[in-house]
């Protein structure tokens, strides 16, 4: 699994960080930092919740083989 983050769509609301702090962080500059772009399956549920909760659709889960 890989997480894709679209900077152009991201509003840095922090919802993803609040739901999956091991994967996302809002940096000091206000931009989203993807802490682990290829997390293990043990974090899949947290990643899916963060992706589905993103109000701008800036996050997506890809298979490990997708570009």
mmCIF file of the C-alpha atoms, coordinates in Angstrom:
data_MODEL
# 
_entry.id   MODEL 
# 
loop_
_atom_site.group_PDB 
_atom_site.id 
_atom_site.type_symbol 
_atom_site.label_atom_id 
_atom_site.label_alt_id 
_atom_site.label_comp_id 
_atom_site.label_asym_id 
_atom_site.label_entity_id 
_atom_site.label_seq_id 
_atom_site.pdbx_PDB_ins_code 
_atom_site.Cartn_x 
_atom_site.Cartn_y 
_atom_site.Cartn_z 
_atom_site.occupancy 
_atom_site.B_iso_or_equiv 
_atom_site.pdbx_formal_charge 
_atom_site.auth_seq_id 
_atom_site.auth_comp_id 
_atom_site.auth_asym_id 
_atom_site.auth_atom_id 
_atom_site.pdbx_PDB_model_num 
ATOM 1  C CA . UNK A 1 1  ? 0.000   0.000  0.000   1.00 0.00 ? 1  UNK A CA 1 
ATOM 2  C CA . UNK A 1 2  ? 1.121   3.534  -0.767  1.00 0.00 ? 2  UNK A CA 1 
ATOM 3  C CA . UNK A 1 3  ? -0.492  6.808  0.219   1.00 0.00 ? 3  UNK A CA 1 
ATOM 4  C CA . UNK A 1 4  ? -0.646  9.566  -2.374  1.00 0.00 ? 4  UNK A CA 1 
ATOM 5  C CA . UNK A 1 5  ? -0.944  13.196 -1.289  1.00 0.00 ? 5  UNK A CA 1 
ATOM 6  C CA . UNK A 1 6  ? -1.943  15.928 -3.743  1.00 0.00 ? 6  UNK A CA 1 
ATOM 7  C CA . UNK A 1 7  ? -0.405  19.199 -2.499  1.00 0.00 ? 7  UNK A CA 1 
ATOM 8  C CA . UNK A 1 8  ? -2.544  21.245 -4.884  1.00 0.00 ? 8  UNK A CA 1 
ATOM 9  C CA . UNK A 1 9  ? -5.801  19.949 -3.362  1.00 0.00 ? 9  UNK A CA 1 
ATOM 10 C CA . UNK A 1 10 ? -4.708  19.820 0.286   1.00 0.00 ? 10 UNK A CA 1 
ATOM 11 C CA . UNK A 1 11 ? -6.194  22.470 2.604   1.00 0.00 ? 11 UNK A CA 1 
ATOM 12 C CA . UNK A 1 12 ? -4.068  21.354 5.604   1.00 0.00 ? 12 UNK A CA 1 
ATOM 13 C CA . UNK A 1 13 ? -7.120  21.050 7.851   1.00 0.00 ? 13 UNK A CA 1 
ATOM 14 C CA . UNK A 1 14 ? -5.370  18.479 10.048  1.00 0.00 ? 14 UNK A CA 1 
ATOM 15 C CA . UNK A 1 15 ? -8.173  15.916 9.954   1.00 0.00 ? 15 UNK A CA 1 
ATOM 16 C CA . UNK A 1 16 ? -5.809  13.240 8.647   1.00 0.00 ? 16 UNK A CA 1 
ATOM 17 C CA . UNK A 1 17 ? -3.279  14.066 11.368  1.00 0.00 ? 17 UNK A CA 1 
ATOM 18 C CA . UNK A 1 18 ? -5.917  13.776 14.075  1.00 0.00 ? 18 UNK A CA 1 
ATOM 19 C CA . UNK A 1 19 ? -7.089  10.393 12.750  1.00 0.00 ? 19 UNK A CA 1 
ATOM 20 C CA . UNK A 1 20 ? -3.686  8.886  11.888  1.00 0.00 ? 20 UNK A CA 1 
ATOM 21 C CA . UNK A 1 21 ? -0.866  10.806 13.611  1.00 0.00 ? 21 UNK A CA 1 
ATOM 22 C CA . UNK A 1 22 ? 1.572   8.029  12.810  1.00 0.00 ? 22 UNK A CA 1 
ATOM 23 C CA . UNK A 1 23 ? 1.077   8.753  9.109   1.00 0.00 ? 23 UNK A CA 1 
ATOM 24 C CA . UNK A 1 24 ? 0.402   12.503 8.814   1.00 0.00 ? 24 UNK A CA 1 
ATOM 25 C CA . UNK A 1 25 ? 1.585   15.722 10.412  1.00 0.00 ? 25 UNK A CA 1 
ATOM 26 C CA . UNK A 1 26 ? 0.911   19.377 9.768   1.00 0.00 ? 26 UNK A CA 1 
ATOM 27 C CA . UNK A 1 27 ? 4.344   21.008 9.708   1.00 0.00 ? 27 UNK A CA 1 
ATOM 28 C CA . UNK A 1 28 ? 5.334   24.315 11.258  1.00 0.00 ? 28 UNK A CA 1 
ATOM 29 C CA . UNK A 1 29 ? 4.816   25.935 7.854   1.00 0.00 ? 29 UNK A CA 1 
ATOM 30 C CA . UNK A 1 30 ? 1.201   24.681 7.745   1.00 0.00 ? 30 UNK A CA 1 
ATOM 31 C CA . UNK A 1 31 ? 1.842   22.117 5.008   1.00 0.00 ? 31 UNK A CA 1 
ATOM 32 C CA . UNK A 1 32 ? 0.965   18.456 5.331   1.00 0.00 ? 32 UNK A CA 1 
ATOM 33 C CA . UNK A 1 33 ? 3.886   16.094 5.829   1.00 0.00 ? 33 UNK A CA 1 
ATOM 34 C CA . UNK A 1 34 ? 3.357   12.461 4.876   1.00 0.00 ? 34 UNK A CA 1 
ATOM 35 C CA . UNK A 1 35 ? 5.353   10.662 7.563   1.00 0.00 ? 35 UNK A CA 1 
ATOM 36 C CA . UNK A 1 36 ? 5.114   7.178  6.059   1.00 0.00 ? 36 UNK A CA 1 
ATOM 37 C CA . UNK A 1 37 ? 4.101   7.013  2.376   1.00 0.00 ? 37 UNK A CA 1 
ATOM 38 C CA . UNK A 1 38 ? 4.287   3.187  2.361   1.00 0.00 ? 38 UNK A CA 1 
ATOM 39 C CA . UNK A 1 39 ? 2.903   2.003  5.700   1.00 0.00 ? 39 UNK A CA 1 
ATOM 40 C CA . UNK A 1 40 ? 2.435   -1.626 6.642   1.00 0.00 ? 40 UNK A CA 1 
ATOM 41 C CA . UNK A 1 41 ? -0.932  -3.358 6.631   1.00 0.00 ? 41 UNK A CA 1 
ATOM 42 C CA . UNK A 1 42 ? -1.275  -2.787 10.381  1.00 0.00 ? 42 UNK A CA 1 
ATOM 43 C CA . UNK A 1 43 ? -1.929  0.897  9.581   1.00 0.00 ? 43 UNK A CA 1 
ATOM 44 C CA . UNK A 1 44 ? -4.328  0.274  6.695   1.00 0.00 ? 44 UNK A CA 1 
ATOM 45 C CA . UNK A 1 45 ? -7.500  0.980  8.701   1.00 0.00 ? 45 UNK A CA 1 
ATOM 46 C CA . UNK A 1 46 ? -6.088  4.286  9.984   1.00 0.00 ? 46 UNK A CA 1 
ATOM 47 C CA . UNK A 1 47 ? -4.966  5.256  6.479   1.00 0.00 ? 47 UNK A CA 1 
ATOM 48 C CA . UNK A 1 48 ? -8.362  4.403  4.975   1.00 0.00 ? 48 UNK A CA 1 
ATOM 49 C CA . UNK A 1 49 ? -10.168 6.440  7.626   1.00 0.00 ? 49 UNK A CA 1 
ATOM 50 C CA . UNK A 1 50 ? -7.921  9.452  7.029   1.00 0.00 ? 50 UNK A CA 1 
ATOM 51 C CA . UNK A 1 51 ? -8.320  9.169  3.247   1.00 0.00 ? 51 UNK A CA 1 
ATOM 52 C CA . UNK A 1 52 ? -12.107 8.867  3.421   1.00 0.00 ? 52 UNK A CA 1 
ATOM 53 C CA . UNK A 1 53 ? -12.314 11.792 5.866   1.00 0.00 ? 53 UNK A CA 1 
ATOM 54 C CA . UNK A 1 54 ? -10.240 14.218 3.787   1.00 0.00 ? 54 UNK A CA 1 
ATOM 55 C CA . UNK A 1 55 ? -12.614 17.073 2.886   1.00 0.00 ? 55 UNK A CA 1 
ATOM 56 C CA . UNK A 1 56 ? -10.728 17.990 -0.294  1.00 0.00 ? 56 UNK A CA 1 
ATOM 57 C CA . UNK A 1 57 ? -9.966  14.493 -1.604  1.00 0.00 ? 57 UNK A CA 1 
ATOM 58 C CA . UNK A 1 58 ? -6.232  15.200 -1.486  1.00 0.00 ? 58 UNK A CA 1 
ATOM 59 C CA . UNK A 1 59 ? -5.368  11.716 -0.225  1.00 0.00 ? 59 UNK A CA 1 
ATOM 60 C CA . UNK A 1 60 ? -5.596  8.326  -1.904  1.00 0.00 ? 60 UNK A CA 1 
ATOM 61 C CA . UNK A 1 61 ? -4.456  4.783  -1.210  1.00 0.00 ? 61 UNK A CA 1 
ATOM 62 C CA . UNK A 1 62 ? -2.699  3.064  -4.086  1.00 0.00 ? 62 UNK A CA 1 
ATOM 63 C CA . UNK A 1 63 ? -1.452  -0.469 -4.398  1.00 0.00 ? 63 UNK A CA 1 
ATOM 64 C CA . UNK A 1 64 ? 2.294   -0.831 -3.923  1.00 0.00 ? 64 UNK A CA 1 
ATOM 65 C CA . UNK A 1 65 ? 2.671   -1.288 -7.693  1.00 0.00 ? 65 UNK A CA 1 
ATOM 66 C CA . UNK A 1 66 ? 0.744   1.776  -8.916  1.00 0.00 ? 66 UNK A CA 1 
ATOM 67 C CA . UNK A 1 67 ? 2.775   4.798  -10.032 1.00 0.00 ? 67 UNK A CA 1 
# 
